[in-house]
């Protein structure tokens, strides 16, 4: 999950004051972002450089950068692992905790690359028009922690991105916040999908989730999720007391119930306390995780889930970022950030960035029923996906040539001898070539008989 909040000019010390001792291998604050690297800001950050950047100044010379007319010094991009991941971090032992922290960091890095490529933009005025300008990336400090203020296990990272970007036009300016917020759900999806893929590969866990809720690790008992979610319980209790229900009221309750920051406690001291709390909640030993199973081959997209996500877009179409959200959600056992971007490019190539992404038709990104009947669900590996997409283009071109847009049969006629004998010679030859091509692709994709996947979205 990704939360985005503004940071004031005096906010640097809040992040610098916590050494994250609760991690098995404490991670000091580090620089991240393409624009940071261009300024020579790499590796472990120095407090003075971080403070100057948040004041809108050059980290070495102290000279102002940008106009300085904004009161928002930075944006706190907070990436939080699912609660079951944090429970595994607390109770799975030190080796598992190290693996979880490393996989979380890799997932955050994947989401930040996505944001730099698509969401971190600058705004320019050209007469009455506002132009969205790509940038060289972000200047950000990254701070990773393993607990929340109540002492619950809570694996998360604060990426404190300076409100200062370098446009490809050579100008420094404030960031166009609209771009970050527009791509927030997509970046969150990239993070979550990459995390699931990493933990599925490294620890053999499996994932499942109720409709409308993020997937959690199979086998982590609900009692443990509840025991280590005391901050969420505090917020719900506060909202119930005042009779509030809105998202704004939730934010107010979050602030009102927020305890003061406590001095960092080492992981070696926290782990026994977490185990004690788990036993009090009914935990005996082990986490009851589902036994590791090899992923299905080939790994396929959950097409029903994908279509469901796209169908809920408020604008009636799909922007590229909506397709990212749908692919990330429909890869139920996860997919890493780079191949995820590769898959999305087949359906929504990058045309512009930030809030300027064009609106596509839903039918352009959700496969038609005849394609799913002929080829089955789309593969999650890039090579197989490219093969699937190429075969889909061949099939659609055949149907267009012979005016078969409204027929339900894959190639417009039944495959029986009687059906084929009625075709004119030119179409019969085309039919046979196309059918053979589809059969070859199905064989290379290791598919059996044509799948019965129908989304009710025929055109």
N, C-alpha and C positions, 0 to 999 in steps of 0.2 A: 504494500500500500504506500502511496505517496501523498504527503501533505505539503502544502506550500504556504509559507507565512512570511510577511515582511519583517525586516530587522532594522532597528534604528542605528544611528551613527555611533552610539556608545555601546553597541551590542557585542563587540569583539571579545571582551573579557569574560562574558558568560560562557563562551565556547572554549576559551583558553584555560579556564580554571579547573576543568574536570579531566584528570589524566586517564580515565577509563581503566581503572585498576581491576574492574570486575571481569575483564576478558582474560582468558588463559595466557594469551600473549598480548599485552597492552599495545594498542595501536595509537601512537601519537598523531596529532593532526597533520595531515599531508595536503600538499597542493594537488589540484586536479584541474583539467581543462586545457583546451588548445591555446587560448589566449594567455593563460598563466605560463605555459611552457615558452611562448614567444617572448615573455618578459623575463625569462630566466628563473621562474618560480617552479621548482620541481622538488620532489622528495619531501622530507619533513619540513613543515613551515616554521618560520621564525616569527614570534609574536609581534615584533615591531613591523615587519613587512605586512602581516595580516591586518594590523590596525590601520596602517596607512592606506592599504587597498580599500578597506571599508569606509575610509574618509574621502575616497575618490582621488587619492594621490598616487603618484608613481612610487612603487615599493622601494626603489633605491634612491632616487633624487628628491622625493617628496613633492615634486611639482604637481599642480592640479591636472587632472585628466577629465575631460568632459566638462559639462557646464556647471555641475554642482548645484543645480536648481531643484533636485529632488530630495525629499525628506527620508526616502527609503534607501538605506545604505546597501542593503543586500536582501536576498531571498533565501530563506531556510527551506531547502528541499529535503524533507525527512522521509527516508525509505525505511519502512518497518516490516519485519518478517511476519508471516502468519503466526498466530499464537502457538500452534502445535510445533513450529520450528523452535520457538523460544523455550517451550517445555522440554524438547529434546536437548536443547543447549544446556538446560539446567540439570537434567537427570540422566543424560546419556553418557556421562563421563568426560574427562578432560580431552581425550583424543577426538571424540565426536564433536565436542564444543569447538575445538580448533578447526576441524573440517567445516563446521557450520559457519563459523566466522569468515573463513576464507571464501566459501561459496557465496555467502552474502555479499562480500566485497566485490567478487567478480560480477554478480548480478547488478549491483549498483553501477559498476563501471560500464556495463552494457547499456543500462538505461540512460546514463549520462551521455554516452556516445550518440544515442538516438536523439536526445534533447539538443545536443550541440548541432546535429545535422538538420534538424527539422523545427525545433521550437525556440532556440535562442536567437532572437532577431532584434533589429533596431528599427525605429520608425522615423521616417523623414517626411517633411512637408514639401509639397510641390504645388504651389497655388492653393486651391481648396482641396486637393487630393492628398491623402496620407499613403505613403509608399512603404512597403515592408522590405527591409534590406537584410540579406544574410550577413552573418558575422563570422569571425575566426574562432568562435567558441566562447567558453566561459573562463573566468578567473574565480576559483573557488577553493575553500579549505574544507576538507572532509574529516569528520570526527565520528568515530564508531563507538557504540556503547552496548552493554549487555543487560542493563537494568532500567526500570523506570523509577520515578520518585518514591513509589511505595515499596521498593525493593523487590518487585516481581521480576522474573527473567523477561527481558524485552530487548531482543536483538534489533538494533536500528542504527542508522547513520544520518547525521546532519551534514548535508552538503550546503555550505554557506556560500552562495554565489553572489559576488559583488554586483551591484546594480551599475555595471560599467562594462560595455562591450565595444569591440572594435569592428566596425562595419567593413564589408569588402570594398566600400568606397573610400576607405582610409580614415574615416572620422571616428573618434571616441565619443560615446554618448551613453545615456541611460538605456537599459534594456527595455524592449517592448513587452511589458508584462503580459499582454494579451496572448502572445505566442506561447509562453511557458504554461499559462493556465489552460490554453486550448489543447496543448499536447500533454497535459498532466496525466489523464487517464491512460493514454497510450504508453507513456514512460512507465507508469505504474504496472501496466500489463507486461511490458518488456522485462521489467525487473522480476515480477512474479514468475513468468514463464521460464526465464533463465535460471532462477533459483530452484524451481521444481526440477528442471532438467539436470542441474548440477547435483542435487541431492539424490535424485533417482539413480544417477550414474555412480556416485561415490558411496552412498549408504544403502542403496537398494530399496528405498522407501517407495510406497505407492501413495497416490493422492485421490481424494474424493471430496465432494462438497455438495451441500444442498443447493437447489436452484436459488440464484440471486446472492449467494454467499461465496467468498473465495475458497478454493480447495484447501483442505487441511490434510495432514499426514494420516493415513489410515492406521488405526490402532491406538492412537493417543486418546485416552479416555476423556469423555466430556467433563468428568469431575475435575480432572487436572487442568483443563482449559479454564474452567470456572474459578478454581482456586488461585490461579496465577493471572487473573484478569481483574484485580481489585480496583484499578483506576477506572475501568469501564463501569464497574459496579458503583463506584462513588459518583460518577457523572450521571448515571441513570437514576440513582437515589435522589440526587439534588434536583434533577428535572422533575421527578415525581413530586417532590416536596413543594415546588413552586408552581406545579401544573403547567409546565412548558413542554412543547413538542417540536419546535422548529429547529433547523440546523443552526441558526444563529443562537438560539437558546442553549443548544448543546455546546457551542463554543464558549458561551458565558459560563456555563456550568463547569467546563473544563478548566477555565481560569480560576473560578471560585473555589474549586476543590483541590487545586494544585498545591501540594505541600512544598516546603522549602527544600532546596537541594541539600543532600546529606554528603558528608565526606565519603570519598570512594572507598569501597570495601573490596579486598582482594578476592579473586575467584575461589581460592582455596578455602576461604572462610564462608563465602556465600553458598557453595555447593552443599555442605552439610545442612545448612538451614533450609535450603530448598527441598532437600530430601525429607527433612523432618515435617515440613508443611505438607508435602505430598502424602506421607504416611498418615498424617492426621486427616487427610481428605479421602482415605481409603485405599491408597496405593500400597501394594505389597512389595513387589520387586519387578524389574523389567517394565517395558512400556507396552507390551502386547502388540508390537508392530507387526503388520502383515509380513509373512515371509517373502523374501526377495524373489521376484519372478522375472525372467528375461522379458523385455518389452516385445509386443507383437511385431512380427516382421511381414510386410513393411508397416511402419508406424503411420497411422492415418489420422486425418483431421476429423473431429466430431462435427459433421456437416450440419446437423440439427442445431447444435449449440452455436455454430458460426452464424447461421441464418437468423437465429433468435436474437443474437446481439445486434446484427445489422438492422433487423426489423424494428428495433426500439430507438433508432436515431430520431431526434426531434424534428429534423429538417426534411425528412422523407427521402433522403438520398444517402450517400456515403462519401465522406472525405477520406483521404489516405489514412489519417490518424484513426478513423473509425474502423478501417480494415485492419490496422495494427491491433487495436483492442480485440476485435473479433478473432483474429488468428491466435493471439496470445491466450485468450480464454478457451478456444476450441482445441488447443493442444493440451489436453487434460493432464498428461504426465510431463509436460514442459517441453520447451524448445529454446535453444540458446539464442542470444540477441542477433548475431550475425546471420544465421540461416533464416531466422524469422523475417528480417528485412529483405532477404533474397526472395522469399515466398511472396511477400506483399508486393514487391516490384512487378511481379507477373500480372497483377490485377489493378494496381494503382501506382504507376511509376511516379517518381518525384517530379512535379512540375513547378512547384513553388514551395515556400516555407512559411512558418508561423501561421497566422490566421488567414493567409492568402491562399491556402490550398483550395483547388477547385472542387466543386461538388459533382460527384459522379452519380449515375443512376444505380439503384440497388441491383438491377438486373445485370449490370456490368461487373459486379464483384461476387454475386451469389450464383453458382453454376445452375443452369437449367436442369430440369428433371431428366431430359433425354441424355444429358452428359453423365449424370450420376448413374443412370441405368446402364449406360454403355461402359463406363470407366470406373465406377465405384467412387468412394470418397477420395479426396486429394491426398497424396502422400505428403509426409512432413519432411522427408529428406529433399534437399534442393534438386538433385539430379532427377529423382523420380517425379518431383513436382513439375519440372520443366518438360519431361516426357509427357506427363498427363496433359499439361497446358497445350503442348503442340498437337497432340491427338484431338483435343477439344476444338482447336481451330480448324483442323482438317474436317472434322465431323460437321461443324457449323457451316463451313464453306460448301460442303456437299449439299446440305439442306437448303442453303440459300440458292444454289444453282438450280435446284429442282423445285423450288417453291414449297418446301415442306415445313414452314414455320409453325403451322398449327397442328400438325399430326403428332400423335403420341408415340408411334413406332420410331425407333431410333433412326433408321435409314429411310423412313417414309413408307415402307411396305413390309409385309410379313416375309420372313426368310424362307417360306415354303416354296416348293417348285411352282405351284400355281401362281403365287404372288410374283415371283421373278419372271415367269414366262410372259406376263402382261406388259413388261417394260420394253420400251424401244431399245434398239441395240446400243446406242450411245450411253443411255442412262444405265443399262445393265452392266456395261463395261465399267462405268464409273462406280456403280454400286459394289461390284466385286472388288475393285481396287481399294475402295474405302473400307469395306468390311475386312479385307485382309490386313490393311494397315492397323485398324483397331484391334484385331486379334493379335497382331505382333506386339503392339504396345501392351495389351493386357498380359501377354506372356512375359514380357520384360519386367512388368510391374508385379509379377507373380500373383496375379488375380485368377480366381476360378471363373465360374459362370458369372454373367453380368449381374451386378448387385441390384437388389431391390431397395434403392434409396430414393424416396420421394418426399420432397419438402413441401409439396403443395404450392409451389411457386412457378408453375408452368407458364409459358408465355405464348 
